[in-house]
Amino acid sequence: MAQPEKKSGLLRKSSGSKKVLKEKVVLMYDEIFKTEDPVQNNLRFWEELFLLKVNLEYLEAKLESLVGDQLIQMKDNINGLFHHSVLTLREDHQIRVVNALQTLCGLLRGVHQKNMPNTGFDIIDILMGFDNAEEEMKSLMVSLDSLLCGDGSLSLKGLCLKLLLCLITVTGNISQNTILEYIMINSIFEAIVQILSSAQIQQHLGYDAVVLLALLVNYRKYESANPYIVKLSILDDEMALNGMGLVLSRTLCEYNRHYKSKEDEAQGGIFSTITNIVGNMFIGEAEEKLSPRTNESLLLALYEAVHLNRNFIAVLAHSHPEMEPATPPQSPSSPNTPTNSQPDGNLPASDALVSTELPLDPNTQTSNLLITFLKYCSIVMQDTKDEHRLNSAKLCLIILTCIAEDQYANSFLHDDNMTFRVHLHRMPMRHRKKIVDKNVPSRPLACAVLDLMVEFMMTHMMKDFPMELYLRCVAIVQKLICYQKKCRVRLHYTWQELWAVLRHSTNNGQWKDPASKVTQALVNIRAIVNHFNPKIESFAAVNHISQLSEEQVLSVVRCNYDTLTLKLQDSLDHYERYAEQPREASFFTQLVRSISVDVRRTLSLGTLSQEVLLKEFSTIA
């Protein structure tokens, strides 16, 4: 018997017959896109519709094909489809609920494709009608909240998150999406917190939950009161905050691991041979290919958590053994197909990474979210040639600025009892080979931050000078030094690489004049050197000592300190604190728009087959 071929909702017999058969669901869609009420010919129309597998491709294409007044003429039937989809979410039959969720996603995306200038119709009116909008959206949000917080399957919860992401990102500028007003009124913040608080659920759905929260926080944040900003800023649920930290850490860790594996592969192959021959002539282009596309949505979530919530700062320092990505267990509740959005085609979904519990071995290197983030920054900040990566580097530096201003963050950054080995990635350059230092000393994390800032400043002396990023790097260094001065912290750090202004002031290069001005401003440092050097040399000569110990040098300094004359410098330990508005408002507006477009592009709604769902639902008690 000939097997039918399936394409876009059409069933065509593969025999000699040219007769085209349509799926039943497609026939029912066709009934909806008529001016007559589909119930006239079938009283059980809506009940039957949601028992059938959704054909998203056909549904969205049908909506997009409507022109002129056709959409207006079919408004009542579209309202009916939206209304009955929302009603179905209250049912116990989970397959019907899944189909209703997918139908709502297709309906939202299809109708919003018609949201062109001068169309003469309102999206809310087309979807649900002005008179019913408030009641319909309240019912929808209550159902979604119930499904997210209930005992349903992970796949069902995942589709709820996808519907919310779909609803938020159907417009490029989320602040122009008036449907979000209903999500502001009917908050799902507590549902997101519950997802992040559950170790099992967070592993699979945490990525979408964190991205969803980051987008909701940015809805009209400069125009009106946003309840999600308020709730995130006062959140003190330790389980939820730690859950968010784990999601961020897993995603950034996977990016770092992916880059490292590509780097090792390139260094061991033809890339290494070529660079040895031509002397790193094309090192920049090759390095650029190693770095996968960055994930701004997760960076935005990290920024909002650090910027808004003081309690989250503690999460940055939570130590755990360094973890290798693990494959999640295969079970009916964990289908092979990940339910989360794919941020990049080259990377697996972040939720496929499971927080593996490792034994606490004293020889095991420990890590934390801040270390993982610093490694991520060292990769992202290597290349700032295109706008996308430039924005990523800028966002990384803004996050580090917020961290460097926080008193508690500085306390653990400079704590001698909290030392770590941080292997930062260093950009290969023509005058130096790729640095692979496997003997990195264990130091306070402030040293790693300073290393990162110095590395950026020393490796981006390009013609198109990234002055804004340089200023941010210098500001971060200043904030750390201000804390050290205020709290009398002496950081054991090699400052020579940072304070190399002298080299430029003594040659005839293009930086001689500004370097000379800086050198002249270092009057106190020069006074200290000029005052103590002769005293130390004299002490060594009188006592016939070739090399003085630290205690002997300190003794000389103490004995001659009273005769040292220094110029009083005002306000060196004061700086302008970071404020998002108004200076950074335009940057974040454009960033959120880019993230919204990217989330909509990568949002996958049809990954779960009916067979997988049936198998999963059959295991639910």
VENTAGI-V805397 format. One record per backbone hydrogen bond with DSSP energy under -1.0 kcal/mol. CO is the residue of the C=O (numbers start at 1). NH is the residue of the N-H. If there is no record, write none. Layout:
co:CO nh:NH
co:CO nh:NH
This chain:
co:5 nh:12
co:7 nh:10
co:9 nh:23
co:10 nh:7
co:11 nh:21
co:12 nh:5
co:21 nh:11
co:23 nh:27
co:24 nh:28
co:25 nh:29
co:26 nh:30
co:27 nh:31
co:28 nh:32
co:29 nh:33
co:37 nh:40
co:42 nh:45
co:44 nh:48
co:45 nh:49
co:46 nh:50
co:48 nh:51
co:49 nh:52
co:55 nh:59
co:56 nh:60
co:57 nh:61
co:58 nh:62
co:59 nh:63
co:60 nh:64
co:61 nh:65
co:67 nh:70
co:69 nh:73
co:70 nh:74
co:72 nh:75
co:74 nh:78
co:75 nh:79
co:76 nh:80
co:77 nh:81
co:78 nh:82
co:79 nh:83
co:80 nh:84
co:81 nh:85
co:82 nh:86
co:83 nh:87
co:84 nh:88
co:87 nh:90
co:88 nh:91
co:93 nh:97
co:94 nh:98
co:95 nh:99
co:96 nh:100
co:97 nh:101
co:98 nh:102
co:99 nh:103
co:100 nh:104
co:101 nh:105
co:102 nh:106
co:103 nh:107
co:104 nh:108
co:105 nh:109
co:106 nh:110
co:107 nh:111
co:108 nh:112
co:111 nh:114
co:112 nh:115
co:114 nh:116
co:116 nh:119
co:122 nh:126
co:123 nh:127
co:124 nh:128
co:124 nh:129
co:129 nh:133
co:132 nh:136
co:133 nh:137
co:134 nh:138
co:135 nh:139
co:136 nh:140
co:137 nh:141
co:138 nh:142
co:139 nh:143
co:140 nh:144
co:141 nh:145
co:142 nh:146
co:143 nh:147
co:144 nh:148
co:145 nh:149
co:146 nh:150
co:153 nh:157
co:154 nh:158
co:155 nh:159
co:156 nh:160
co:157 nh:161
co:158 nh:162
co:159 nh:163
co:160 nh:164
co:161 nh:165
co:162 nh:166
co:163 nh:167
co:164 nh:168
co:165 nh:169
co:173 nh:176
co:174 nh:177
co:176 nh:178
co:177 nh:180
co:178 nh:181
co:179 nh:182
co:180 nh:184
co:181 nh:185
co:182 nh:186
co:188 nh:192
co:189 nh:193
co:190 nh:194
co:191 nh:195
co:192 nh:196
co:193 nh:197
co:194 nh:198
co:198 nh:202
co:199 nh:203
co:201 nh:205
co:202 nh:206
co:205 nh:209
co:206 nh:210
co:207 nh:211
co:208 nh:212
co:209 nh:213
co:210 nh:214
co:211 nh:215
co:212 nh:216
co:213 nh:217
co:216 nh:219
co:220 nh:223
co:220 nh:224
co:226 nh:230
co:227 nh:231
co:228 nh:232
co:229 nh:233
co:230 nh:234
co:237 nh:241
co:238 nh:242
co:239 nh:243
co:240 nh:244
co:241 nh:245
co:242 nh:246
co:243 nh:247
co:244 nh:248
co:245 nh:249
co:246 nh:250
co:247 nh:251
co:248 nh:252
co:249 nh:253
co:250 nh:254
co:251 nh:255
co:252 nh:256
co:253 nh:257
co:254 nh:258
co:255 nh:259
co:256 nh:260
co:257 nh:261
co:258 nh:262
co:259 nh:263
co:260 nh:264
co:261 nh:265
co:262 nh:266
co:263 nh:267
co:264 nh:268
co:266 nh:272
co:269 nh:273
co:270 nh:274
co:271 nh:275
co:272 nh:276
co:273 nh:277
co:274 nh:278
co:275 nh:279
co:275 nh:280
co:280 nh:283
co:282 nh:286
co:283 nh:287
co:284 nh:288
co:285 nh:289
co:295 nh:299
co:296 nh:300
co:297 nh:301
co:298 nh:302
co:299 nh:303
co:300 nh:304
co:301 nh:305
co:302 nh:306
co:303 nh:307
co:304 nh:308
co:305 nh:309
co:312 nh:316
co:315 nh:318
co:316 nh:370
co:320 nh:367
co:331 nh:334
co:334 nh:331
co:344 nh:347
co:349 nh:352
co:350 nh:353
co:354 nh:356
co:359 nh:361
co:361 nh:364
co:365 nh:322
co:367 nh:320
co:368 nh:372
co:369 nh:373
co:370 nh:374
co:371 nh:375
co:372 nh:376
co:373 nh:377
co:374 nh:378
co:376 nh:380
co:377 nh:381
co:379 nh:382
co:386 nh:390
co:387 nh:391
co:388 nh:392
co:389 nh:393
co:390 nh:394
co:391 nh:395
co:392 nh:396
co:393 nh:397
co:394 nh:398
co:395 nh:399
co:396 nh:400
co:397 nh:401
co:398 nh:402
co:399 nh:403
co:400 nh:404
co:401 nh:405
co:403 nh:406
co:406 nh:410
co:407 nh:411
co:408 nh:412
co:409 nh:413
co:410 nh:414
co:413 nh:446
co:415 nh:418
co:420 nh:443
co:422 nh:424
co:429 nh:432
co:432 nh:429
co:443 nh:420
co:444 nh:447
co:445 nh:449
co:446 nh:450
co:447 nh:451
co:448 nh:452
co:449 nh:453
co:450 nh:454
co:451 nh:455
co:452 nh:456
co:453 nh:457
co:454 nh:458
co:455 nh:459
co:460 nh:462
co:463 nh:465
co:465 nh:467
co:466 nh:470
co:467 nh:471
co:468 nh:472
co:469 nh:473
co:470 nh:474
co:471 nh:475
co:472 nh:476
co:473 nh:477
co:474 nh:478
co:475 nh:479
co:476 nh:480
co:477 nh:481
co:478 nh:482
co:479 nh:483
co:480 nh:484
co:481 nh:485
co:482 nh:486
co:483 nh:487
co:484 nh:489
co:491 nh:493
co:493 nh:495
co:495 nh:499
co:498 nh:500
co:501 nh:505
co:502 nh:506
co:509 nh:512
co:511 nh:515
co:512 nh:516
co:513 nh:517
co:514 nh:518
co:515 nh:519
co:516 nh:520
co:517 nh:521
co:522 nh:526
co:523 nh:527
co:524 nh:528
co:525 nh:529
co:526 nh:530
co:527 nh:531
co:528 nh:532
co:529 nh:533
co:532 nh:536
co:533 nh:537
co:534 nh:538
co:535 nh:539
co:536 nh:540
co:537 nh:541
co:538 nh:542
co:539 nh:543
co:540 nh:545
co:549 nh:553
co:550 nh:554
co:551 nh:555
co:552 nh:556
co:553 nh:557
co:554 nh:558
co:555 nh:559
co:556 nh:560
co:561 nh:564
co:571 nh:574
co:580 nh:584
co:584 nh:588
co:585 nh:589
co:586 nh:590
co:587 nh:591
co:588 nh:592
co:589 nh:593
co:590 nh:594
co:591 nh:595
co:592 nh:596
co:593 nh:597
co:594 nh:598
co:595 nh:599
co:596 nh:600
co:597 nh:601
co:598 nh:602
co:599 nh:603
co:609 nh:613
co:610 nh:614
co:611 nh:615
co:612 nh:616
co:613 nh:617
co:614 nh:618
co:616 nh:619
co:617 nh:620
